């Protein structure tokens, strides 16, 4: 057999900074690296030089930002999917996108294996590998964390120092972070103890803490078409600019912190702090619009779908028949979710300040406490008698049999 050609999911972070060297030491191989631009900002600037110095034969940097928003963020937003009531899935839905692009590059380069830097304790290993299996089931997967002798992030730093590999962290500042257009996650160090309050002044990058936010509220108006945000404050914006603008406005008002202990797919609980400023505002606005545009039965059933949708995304099951089918249902519910929502942002809070839609099901004439000519209050007596009939029959049965 000839030399193995491995495609590595590369970020330039601690894990992947040392994996190129480790692969070259342990396999007769050539390493091609791929970094996905999903909105990390200036993190990508030094990667070409860094990857080559580490021993990679080539580095692809793929701009996936717009596809990330339109094909992953927006479908999840429309579904209203939130994992365990807090997590807006920022890392979860980025991984299948990255992995699918890796498959395309691997086939182009004639690679024989994939490699990634995900730990054996985490969710990302599942998200990457399920996508590899969906699109390249014949290819080998190498997961160094599951086979090497390195046991901790401190060990990784020691490994890098011994080989003069520059890494973006130190033992004193060793948070595990993941950043994209949608969010920034923080895990590890003092956050591993759920009894510790996060040091927001130290860790926040996309936003300020609520205490540091302005003393005056900021109003923002978001326009949706069929559940998709298309304009902010009266200005039509393409997807990337829209997310970046809302991140800036919401972040400046301390909006978007989620501190949670979550249930990982592999069976353990983990604690993380997530910054999702623009996403938090979009979810709030979308919900307000649905409340006036969706009928009760659809809204309530969609909430059930949202929980399952969130689990599928969290578990890396994006490219599955069920997720695709649920998205088809969600798209059907969004046909009339069109309108504008005004929100007030104030010191970490997002408050509704007006919702407007030509497709609103809200009728002031019906719901008014004032006089109206369209609703007969006397009709409610018959409704209550029929609605309460099962309770009445059950009570009569108990009385007949002396059951208290």
C-alpha positions as CSV (number, residue, x, y, z in Angstrom):
1,X,0.0,0.0,0.0
2,X,1.1,3.5,-0.7
3,X,1.4,6.4,1.7
4,X,-1.9,7.2,3.5
5,X,-3.4,10.6,2.8
6,X,-5.3,12.0,5.7
7,X,-7.7,15.0,5.7
8,X,-7.7,16.7,9.0
9,X,-10.5,19.0,10.3
10,X,-8.2,21.9,11.3
11,X,-9.0,24.9,13.4
12,X,-5.5,26.0,14.7
13,X,-6.7,25.4,18.2
14,X,-4.8,23.4,20.8
15,X,-6.0,20.0,19.7
16,X,-5.5,20.3,15.9
17,X,-2.3,22.3,16.4
18,X,-0.6,19.1,17.7
19,X,-2.5,16.5,15.7
20,X,-0.7,17.2,12.4
21,X,2.6,16.4,14.1
22,X,1.2,13.4,15.9
23,X,-0.2,11.9,12.7
24,X,3.1,12.3,10.9
25,X,4.9,10.7,13.8
26,X,2.5,7.7,14.0
27,X,1.4,7.1,10.4
28,X,3.2,6.8,7.1
29,X,1.1,9.6,5.8
30,X,0.6,13.0,4.1
31,X,-1.7,15.4,6.0
32,X,-4.0,17.8,4.2
33,X,-5.8,20.2,6.5
34,X,-9.2,21.9,6.1
35,X,-10.4,24.9,8.1
36,X,-14.0,26.0,7.7
37,X,-14.7,29.8,7.9
38,X,-18.0,29.8,9.8
39,X,-17.4,33.3,11.2
40,X,-14.4,32.9,13.5
41,X,-13.0,36.3,12.4
42,X,-9.3,36.9,12.7
43,X,-8.7,33.4,14.1
44,X,-8.2,32.2,10.6
45,X,-5.5,34.7,9.5
46,X,-2.4,32.8,10.7
47,X,-3.5,29.3,9.8
48,X,-1.8,28.9,6.4
49,X,1.7,29.5,7.8
50,X,0.9,27.6,11.0
51,X,-0.5,24.5,9.2
52,X,2.5,24.4,6.9
53,X,5.0,24.8,9.7
54,X,3.3,21.9,11.6
55,X,3.8,19.6,8.6
56,X,0.6,19.8,6.6
57,X,1.1,19.5,2.8
58,X,-1.8,21.8,2.1
59,X,-4.5,23.8,3.8
60,X,-7.9,24.6,2.5
61,X,-9.8,27.5,4.1
62,X,-13.4,27.2,3.0
63,X,-15.8,30.1,3.4
64,X,-19.0,28.4,4.5
65,X,-20.6,31.4,6.3
66,X,-23.6,32.0,4.2
67,X,-24.4,28.3,3.8
68,X,-24.1,28.0,7.5
69,X,-26.8,30.6,8.0
70,X,-29.2,29.8,5.3
71,X,-29.0,26.0,5.4
72,X,-28.4,25.3,9.2
73,X,-29.2,28.4,11.3
74,X,-32.4,29.4,9.6
75,X,-34.0,26.0,9.5
76,X,-33.2,25.5,13.2
77,X,-34.5,29.0,14.1
78,X,-37.7,28.3,12.2
79,X,-38.1,25.1,14.1
80,X,-37.7,27.0,17.4
81,X,-35.2,24.3,18.5
82,X,-33.5,24.9,21.8
83,X,-31.6,22.1,23.5
84,X,-32.7,21.6,27.1
85,X,-34.3,25.1,27.2
86,X,-31.1,27.1,26.9
87,X,-28.6,26.0,24.3
88,X,-29.1,27.6,20.8
89,X,-27.0,24.8,19.2
90,X,-24.2,27.0,17.9
91,X,-21.5,24.3,17.7
92,X,-23.9,21.5,17.0
93,X,-25.1,22.5,13.6
94,X,-21.7,23.8,12.4
95,X,-20.1,20.4,12.6
96,X,-22.3,18.6,9.9
97,X,-21.7,21.4,7.5
98,X,-17.9,21.3,8.1
99,X,-17.8,17.5,7.8
100,X,-19.8,17.5,4.5
101,X,-17.4,19.9,3.0
102,X,-14.5,17.7,4.2
103,X,-16.0,14.7,2.3
104,X,-16.0,16.8,-0.9
105,X,-12.4,17.8,-0.4
106,X,-11.3,14.3,0.6
107,X,-12.7,12.9,-2.7
108,X,-11.1,15.7,-4.7
109,X,-7.7,15.1,-3.0
110,X,-7.9,11.3,-3.1
111,X,-7.7,11.0,0.7
112,X,-7.9,7.6,2.4
113,X,-8.9,8.8,5.9
114,X,-10.4,11.6,7.9
115,X,-9.0,12.9,11.2
116,X,-10.4,15.2,13.8
117,X,-9.4,16.6,17.2
118,X,-12.6,15.9,19.1
119,X,-12.3,14.3,22.5
120,X,-13.7,10.9,23.4
121,X,-15.9,12.5,26.0
122,X,-17.6,15.0,23.7
123,X,-20.4,15.4,21.3
124,X,-18.4,16.7,18.3
125,X,-16.9,13.3,17.6
126,X,-20.4,12.0,16.9
127,X,-21.4,15.0,14.8
128,X,-18.4,14.7,12.5
129,X,-18.4,11.0,12.2
130,X,-22.2,10.6,11.5
131,X,-21.7,12.9,8.6
132,X,-18.7,11.0,7.3
133,X,-20.7,7.8,7.5
134,X,-23.6,9.5,5.6
135,X,-21.5,10.6,2.7
136,X,-18.3,8.5,2.7
137,X,-19.0,5.3,4.6
138,X,-16.0,3.6,3.0
139,X,-13.4,5.9,4.4
140,X,-11.3,5.4,7.6
141,X,-11.7,7.7,10.6
142,X,-8.8,8.5,12.9
143,X,-9.7,10.1,16.2
144,X,-6.4,10.7,18.1
145,X,-8.0,11.5,21.5
146,X,-9.4,7.9,21.5
147,X,-6.0,6.2,20.9
148,X,-3.1,8.4,21.9
149,X,-1.3,8.6,25.3
150,X,-2.2,12.2,25.9
151,X,-4.7,12.5,28.8
152,X,-5.4,16.2,29.3
153,X,-5.2,19.7,27.8
154,X,-2.1,20.3,30.0
155,X,-0.5,17.2,28.4
156,X,-1.3,18.6,25.0
157,X,0.5,21.9,25.9
158,X,3.5,20.0,27.1
159,X,3.6,18.0,23.8
160,X,3.4,21.3,21.8
161,X,6.2,22.9,23.9
162,X,8.5,19.9,23.4
163,X,8.1,20.2,19.6
164,X,8.1,24.0,19.4
165,X,4.5,24.0,18.1
166,X,2.8,27.4,18.8
167,X,-0.6,27.0,20.5
168,X,-3.3,29.6,21.3
169,X,-3.6,28.8,25.0
170,X,-1.5,28.5,28.2
171,X,-2.0,26.4,31.3
172,X,-3.3,29.5,33.1
173,X,-5.8,30.4,30.3
174,X,-6.9,27.0,29.0
175,X,-10.6,27.3,28.3
176,X,-12.0,25.2,25.5
177,X,-13.7,27.6,23.1
178,X,-15.6,27.3,19.9
179,X,-16.5,30.4,17.9
180,X,-18.6,31.0,14.8
181,X,-21.1,33.6,13.5
182,X,-23.8,32.3,15.8
183,X,-22.1,31.9,19.1
184,X,-19.0,31.5,21.3
185,X,-18.8,28.6,23.7
186,X,-16.6,28.4,26.9
187,X,-15.8,25.1,28.7
188,X,-13.2,23.9,31.1
189,X,-11.1,25.3,33.9
190,X,-13.2,26.9,36.7
191,X,-16.4,26.3,34.7
192,X,-16.1,22.6,35.4
193,X,-17.4,23.3,38.9
194,X,-21.1,24.3,38.5
195,X,-20.8,26.0,41.9
196,X,-18.5,28.6,40.4
197,X,-20.0,31.8,39.0
198,X,-18.4,32.6,35.6
199,X,-16.0,35.5,35.5
200,X,-17.8,37.3,32.7
201,X,-15.3,40.2,32.6
202,X,-12.6,37.6,31.8
203,X,-14.4,35.3,29.4
204,X,-16.9,37.3,27.3
205,X,-15.7,38.1,23.8
206,X,-18.8,38.8,21.7
207,X,-20.7,40.9,24.3
208,X,-20.5,42.8,27.6
209,X,-22.0,41.6,30.8
210,X,-25.5,42.9,31.7
211,X,-23.9,45.1,34.4
212,X,-21.7,46.9,31.8
213,X,-24.6,47.4,29.4
214,X,-26.0,50.9,28.8
215,X,-28.5,52.4,31.3
216,X,-30.9,53.2,28.4
217,X,-32.7,50.5,26.3
218,X,-32.0,49.9,22.7
219,X,-35.0,49.1,20.3
220,X,-34.6,46.9,17.4
221,X,-37.1,45.9,14.7
222,X,-36.8,42.6,12.8
223,X,-38.7,41.8,9.7
224,X,-39.4,38.1,8.7
225,X,-40.6,36.5,5.5
226,X,-41.9,32.9,6.0
227,X,-40.0,32.6,9.2
228,X,-36.7,33.9,7.9
229,X,-35.3,37.2,9.0
230,X,-34.7,39.6,6.1
231,X,-34.4,43.1,7.5
232,X,-33.4,44.9,10.6
233,X,-34.6,48.4,11.5
234,X,-36.1,48.8,8.1
235,X,-33.0,47.9,6.2
236,X,-32.8,44.7,4.0
237,X,-29.6,42.8,4.9
238,X,-28.0,39.7,3.5
239,X,-27.7,36.8,6.0
240,X,-24.1,37.4,7.1
241,X,-24.5,41.2,7.6
242,X,-27.8,40.6,9.4
243,X,-26.3,38.2,12.0
244,X,-23.2,40.4,12.5
245,X,-25.4,43.5,13.0
246,X,-27.6,41.8,15.6
247,X,-24.5,40.3,17.4
248,X,-23.2,43.8,17.7
249,X,-26.4,45.5,18.9
250,X,-27.4,42.7,21.3
251,X,-23.9,42.1,22.5
252,X,-23.6,45.8,23.5
253,X,-26.7,45.4,25.6
254,X,-25.5,42.3,27.5
255,X,-28.1,40.0,25.7
256,X,-27.3,36.4,25.0
257,X,-25.6,34.6,27.9
258,X,-26.5,31.0,28.6
259,X,-24.8,29.3,31.5
260,X,-26.0,25.7,31.7
261,X,-25.2,22.1,32.8
262,X,-26.3,20.0,29.8
263,X,-26.7,16.3,29.1
264,X,-24.1,15.2,26.6
265,X,-24.9,12.5,24.1
266,X,-22.2,10.2,25.6
267,X,-23.9,10.1,28.9
268,X,-22.3,12.6,31.2
269,X,-23.3,16.1,32.2
270,X,-21.1,19.1,31.3
271,X,-21.1,22.8,32.1
272,X,-20.7,25.5,29.5
273,X,-21.2,29.2,29.1
274,X,-22.5,30.3,25.7
275,X,-22.5,33.7,24.1
276,X,-25.3,34.0,21.5
277,X,-26.3,37.7,21.3
278,X,-27.8,38.0,17.8
279,X,-29.3,34.5,18.0
280,X,-31.1,35.2,21.3
281,X,-32.8,38.2,19.7
282,X,-33.8,36.3,16.6
283,X,-35.3,33.5,18.6
284,X,-37.3,36.0,20.7
285,X,-38.6,37.9,17.7
286,X,-39.5,34.7,15.8
287,X,-41.5,33.4,18.8
288,X,-43.4,36.7,19.1
289,X,-44.4,36.5,15.5
290,X,-45.5,32.9,15.7
291,X,-47.7,33.7,18.7
292,X,-49.9,35.9,16.5
293,X,-49.6,34.0,13.2
294,X,-50.0,30.4,14.2
295,X,-53.2,28.7,15.4
296,X,-53.1,27.1,18.8
297,X,-52.9,23.4,17.7
298,X,-50.1,24.1,15.2
299,X,-48.2,26.2,17.7
300,X,-48.4,23.6,20.5
301,X,-47.6,20.7,18.2
302,X,-44.7,22.6,16.8
303,X,-43.3,23.0,20.3
304,X,-43.2,19.2,20.6
305,X,-41.4,19.0,17.2
306,X,-38.9,21.7,18.3
307,X,-37.7,19.5,21.2
308,X,-37.1,16.5,19.0
309,X,-35.5,18.8,16.3
310,X,-33.1,20.1,19.0
311,X,-32.1,16.6,20.1
312,X,-31.4,15.6,16.5
313,X,-29.2,18.6,15.9
314,X,-27.4,18.2,19.2
315,X,-26.8,14.5,18.5
316,X,-25.3,15.2,15.1
317,X,-28.2,13.7,13.2
318,X,-28.6,16.5,10.7
319,X,-28.4,14.3,7.6
320,X,-31.1,11.9,8.6
321,X,-34.6,11.3,7.1
322,X,-36.3,12.3,10.3
323,X,-34.6,15.7,10.5
324,X,-35.4,16.4,6.9
325,X,-39.0,15.4,7.4
326,X,-39.3,17.6,10.5
327,X,-37.9,20.5,8.5
328,X,-40.6,19.9,5.8
329,X,-43.3,20.1,8.5
330,X,-41.7,23.3,10.0
331,X,-41.5,24.9,6.5
332,X,-45.2,24.3,6.1
333,X,-46.0,26.0,9.4
334,X,-44.0,29.1,8.3
335,X,-46.0,30.0,5.2
336,X,-47.7,32.9,7.0
337,X,-45.0,33.7,9.6
338,X,-44.4,37.1,7.9
339,X,-44.2,40.4,9.6
340,X,-42.3,42.7,11.9
341,X,-41.3,42.4,15.6
342,X,-40.0,45.3,17.7
343,X,-38.0,44.4,20.7
344,X,-36.5,46.3,23.6
345,X,-33.0,45.3,24.7
346,X,-32.0,46.3,28.2
347,X,-29.2,44.9,30.4
348,X,-29.4,41.3,29.3
349,X,-33.2,41.3,28.8
350,X,-35.2,41.0,25.6
351,X,-38.7,42.4,25.9
352,X,-41.4,42.5,23.2
353,X,-42.3,46.1,22.1
354,X,-44.8,45.4,19.3
355,X,-45.7,42.7,16.8
356,X,-47.2,43.4,13.3
357,X,-48.3,41.0,10.6
358,X,-50.9,41.0,7.8
359,X,-51.4,37.4,8.6
360,X,-52.1,37.9,12.3
361,X,-54.8,35.7,13.8
362,X,-55.3,38.0,16.7
363,X,-58.6,39.9,16.7
364,X,-58.9,42.9,19.0
365,X,-62.6,42.9,18.2
366,X,-63.0,39.3,19.6
367,X,-60.7,39.6,22.6
368,X,-61.6,43.1,23.8
369,X,-62.9,43.7,27.4
370,X,-65.1,46.4,25.9
371,X,-68.4,46.0,24.1
372,X,-68.5,43.9,21.0
373,X,-71.0,42.5,18.5
374,X,-69.2,39.4,17.3
375,X,-69.0,37.2,20.4
376,X,-71.9,35.8,22.4
377,X,-70.7,35.2,26.0
378,X,-73.8,33.0,26.5
379,X,-72.3,30.4,24.1
380,X,-69.6,29.6,26.6
381,X,-72.0,27.9,28.9
382,X,-72.8,25.0,26.5
383,X,-69.1,24.7,25.6
384,X,-68.1,24.3,29.3
385,X,-70.9,21.8,29.9
386,X,-69.6,19.6,27.0
387,X,-65.9,20.2,27.8
388,X,-66.5,19.3,31.4
389,X,-68.7,16.3,30.8
390,X,-66.0,13.7,31.4
391,X,-65.2,15.2,34.7
392,X,-68.9,15.3,35.7
393,X,-69.4,11.6,34.7
394,X,-66.3,10.6,36.7
395,X,-67.5,12.5,39.8
396,X,-70.9,10.9,39.6
397,X,-69.3,7.5,39.4
398,X,-67.3,8.1,42.5
399,X,-70.3,9.4,44.4
400,X,-72.3,6.4,43.5
401,X,-69.6,4.0,44.8
402,X,-68.8,6.0,47.9
403,X,-65.3,6.9,46.6
404,X,-63.8,10.0,48.0
